[in-house]
Amino acid sequence: MQALHDVVKAGYARYIGMSSCYAWQFHKMQNYARARGLTEFVSMQDYHCATYREEEREMIPLCEDLGVGVIPWSPLARGFLTRPVTEQTTRGGTDFGKYAVGDHEKWPFMKTINERVVAIAKERNVSMAQVALAWSCSKPFVSAPIVGTTSVEKLHDLVAGVHLKLTTEEIKSIDDPYEPRPIVGHM
């Protein structure tokens, strides 16, 4: 924490944040900084999407309590929420990290969530990516989701997703099938 504080004091960074850890680790480091007058974290970057919500148990309540912004990575679940589960793509066949976010064959609820995102996208005449991003933005604890894309066209599509507002019923239909699963991305 001292090294990060020194980086901020030297002007190399304005703020600091942390990514993908257990809530107890984040709390311990934040308290360490606070007790010693060091620069505190202003953000937590963790994995959170419609098919992975484990951070809602401890990390997100902690961040809310500490006044720390939440900037989830991969709100599209590495592309899983951008196309029907049955659709094959080059990336889907070559992405070695796709199972890091979950295997829909091992976790059937993921397929159900995917199908509900498909249905909402068809009903609204928007892309699945827009629905998945709108779902992320609907969560009051999300400051700004972090997305990746492979083209300018997809980036424009994602920007439209930030402006899409889902109904309470649509959000509930995506939320309801979720089942607890093992922690992903923590060291």
C-alpha positions as CSV (number, residue, x, y, z in Angstrom):
1,M,0.0,0.0,0.0
2,Q,2.9,2.3,0.7
3,A,4.2,1.8,-2.9
4,L,0.8,2.6,-4.4
5,H,0.5,5.6,-2.2
6,D,4.0,6.8,-3.4
7,V,2.8,6.4,-7.0
8,V,-0.2,8.7,-6.4
9,K,1.9,11.2,-4.4
10,A,4.5,11.3,-7.2
11,G,1.7,12.2,-9.7
12,Y,2.0,9.0,-11.7
13,A,-1.6,8.1,-10.9
14,R,-4.6,10.0,-9.5
15,Y,-6.4,7.1,-8.0
16,I,-5.8,3.4,-7.2
17,G,-8.1,0.4,-7.4
18,M,-7.9,-3.3,-6.9
19,S,-9.1,-6.3,-9.0
20,S,-10.4,-9.7,-8.3
21,C,-9.7,-10.7,-4.7
22,Y,-11.6,-11.9,-1.7
23,A,-13.5,-9.3,0.3
24,W,-11.4,-10.0,3.4
25,Q,-8.2,-9.2,1.4
26,F,-9.7,-6.0,0.1
27,H,-11.0,-4.9,3.5
28,K,-7.6,-5.7,5.1
29,M,-5.7,-3.6,2.6
30,Q,-8.2,-0.7,2.7
31,N,-8.1,-0.6,6.5
32,Y,-4.2,-0.8,6.4
33,A,-4.2,2.3,4.1
34,R,-6.8,4.1,6.2
35,A,-5.0,3.5,9.5
36,R,-1.8,4.8,8.2
37,G,-3.1,7.8,6.2
38,L,-2.2,6.2,2.9
39,T,-4.1,6.5,-0.4
40,E,-7.2,4.3,-0.3
41,F,-8.7,2.3,-3.1
42,V,-11.5,4.1,-5.0
43,S,-12.6,1.1,-7.1
44,M,-12.9,-2.6,-7.2
45,Q,-12.7,-4.3,-10.6
46,D,-14.2,-7.8,-10.3
47,Y,-15.9,-10.4,-12.4
48,H,-19.7,-9.8,-12.4
49,C,-22.3,-10.6,-15.0
50,A,-25.7,-12.3,-15.3
51,T,-24.1,-15.7,-15.2
52,Y,-21.6,-15.0,-12.4
53,R,-22.9,-13.0,-9.4
54,E,-20.8,-14.4,-6.5
55,E,-19.4,-11.0,-5.7
56,E,-22.9,-9.9,-4.6
57,R,-22.4,-12.0,-1.4
58,E,-19.5,-10.2,0.2
59,M,-17.5,-7.9,-2.1
60,I,-20.2,-5.7,-3.3
61,P,-21.8,-5.1,0.1
62,L,-18.3,-4.3,1.4
63,C,-17.6,-1.8,-1.5
64,E,-21.0,-0.1,-0.8
65,D,-20.2,0.2,2.9
66,L,-16.7,1.6,2.2
67,G,-17.9,4.0,-0.6
68,V,-15.8,2.2,-3.2
69,G,-16.9,2.1,-6.9
70,V,-17.5,-1.3,-8.6
71,I,-16.3,-1.6,-12.2
72,P,-17.1,-5.2,-13.2
73,W,-15.0,-6.9,-15.9
74,S,-16.6,-9.1,-18.5
75,P,-20.3,-8.2,-18.2
76,L,-20.8,-10.1,-21.4
77,A,-19.3,-13.3,-19.9
78,R,-16.5,-13.5,-22.5
79,G,-19.1,-13.3,-25.3
80,F,-21.3,-16.0,-23.8
81,L,-24.1,-13.5,-23.5
82,T,-23.6,-12.0,-27.0
83,R,-25.0,-14.9,-29.0
84,P,-27.3,-17.9,-28.6
85,V,-25.6,-20.7,-26.8
86,T,-26.1,-23.0,-29.8
87,E,-24.3,-20.6,-32.2
88,Q,-20.7,-21.6,-33.0
89,T,-18.1,-18.9,-33.6
90,T,-14.4,-18.9,-34.3
91,R,-13.7,-17.2,-31.0
92,G,-15.9,-19.7,-29.1
93,G,-13.9,-22.5,-30.6
94,T,-10.5,-21.0,-29.9
95,D,-10.9,-19.0,-26.7
96,F,-9.0,-21.0,-24.0
97,G,-10.4,-18.7,-21.3
98,K,-14.0,-19.3,-22.1
99,Y,-14.3,-22.0,-19.4
100,A,-12.8,-19.7,-16.8
101,V,-16.1,-17.9,-16.7
102,G,-18.2,-21.0,-16.6
103,D,-19.2,-24.0,-18.7
104,H,-22.9,-24.0,-19.6
105,E,-22.9,-27.8,-19.8
106,K,-21.7,-28.0,-16.2
107,W,-23.9,-25.2,-15.0
108,P,-27.3,-25.5,-16.9
109,F,-28.7,-22.3,-15.4
110,M,-26.2,-20.4,-17.6
111,K,-28.0,-21.8,-20.7
112,T,-31.3,-20.6,-19.3
113,I,-30.0,-17.1,-18.7
114,N,-28.5,-17.1,-22.2
115,E,-32.0,-18.1,-23.6
116,R,-33.7,-15.3,-21.6
117,V,-31.2,-12.7,-22.9
118,V,-32.0,-14.0,-26.4
119,A,-35.7,-13.6,-25.8
120,I,-35.4,-10.1,-24.5
121,A,-33.1,-9.1,-27.4
122,K,-35.6,-10.4,-29.9
123,E,-38.6,-8.8,-28.2
124,R,-36.8,-5.4,-28.0
125,N,-35.1,-5.8,-31.5
126,V,-31.7,-5.1,-30.0
127,S,-28.5,-7.2,-29.7
128,M,-27.9,-9.7,-26.9
129,A,-24.8,-7.6,-26.0
130,Q,-27.0,-4.6,-25.4
131,V,-29.3,-6.6,-23.1
132,A,-26.4,-8.1,-21.1
133,L,-24.8,-4.6,-20.7
134,A,-28.1,-3.0,-19.8
135,W,-28.6,-5.8,-17.2
136,S,-25.1,-4.9,-15.7
137,C,-25.9,-1.2,-15.7
138,S,-29.2,-1.8,-14.0
139,K,-27.4,-2.9,-10.9
140,P,-27.2,0.2,-8.5
141,F,-23.7,-0.8,-7.3
142,V,-22.2,-0.7,-10.8
143,S,-20.2,2.4,-11.5
144,A,-19.1,1.5,-15.0
145,P,-18.8,-2.0,-16.6
146,I,-15.6,-2.9,-18.4
147,V,-16.1,-4.4,-21.9
148,G,-13.9,-5.6,-24.6
149,T,-14.7,-5.7,-28.3
150,T,-13.2,-6.8,-31.6
151,S,-14.6,-4.1,-33.9
152,V,-15.8,-0.5,-34.0
153,E,-19.2,-1.7,-35.0
154,K,-19.5,-3.8,-31.8
155,L,-18.3,-0.9,-29.8
156,H,-21.2,1.3,-31.2
157,D,-23.5,-1.6,-30.3
158,L,-22.2,-1.7,-26.7
159,V,-22.6,2.1,-26.3
160,A,-26.3,1.7,-27.3
161,G,-26.5,-1.0,-24.5
162,V,-25.6,1.6,-21.9
163,H,-28.7,3.6,-22.8
164,L,-31.0,0.6,-22.9
165,K,-33.2,0.4,-19.8
166,L,-34.6,-3.0,-18.9
167,T,-37.9,-3.4,-17.2
168,T,-38.1,-4.8,-13.7
169,E,-39.7,-8.0,-15.1
170,E,-36.9,-8.4,-17.7
171,I,-34.2,-8.0,-15.0
172,K,-36.0,-10.5,-12.8
173,S,-36.2,-13.0,-15.7
174,I,-32.4,-12.8,-16.1
175,D,-31.8,-12.9,-12.3
176,D,-34.1,-15.7,-11.3
177,P,-32.3,-18.7,-12.8
178,Y,-29.0,-17.9,-11.2
179,E,-27.4,-20.5,-9.0
180,P,-24.4,-20.2,-6.7
181,R,-21.1,-21.5,-8.1
182,P,-17.4,-21.5,-7.2
183,I,-15.4,-18.3,-7.0
184,V,-13.7,-17.3,-10.3
185,G,-10.7,-15.0,-10.8
186,H,-9.4,-14.7,-7.2
187,M,-5.8,-15.2,-6.2
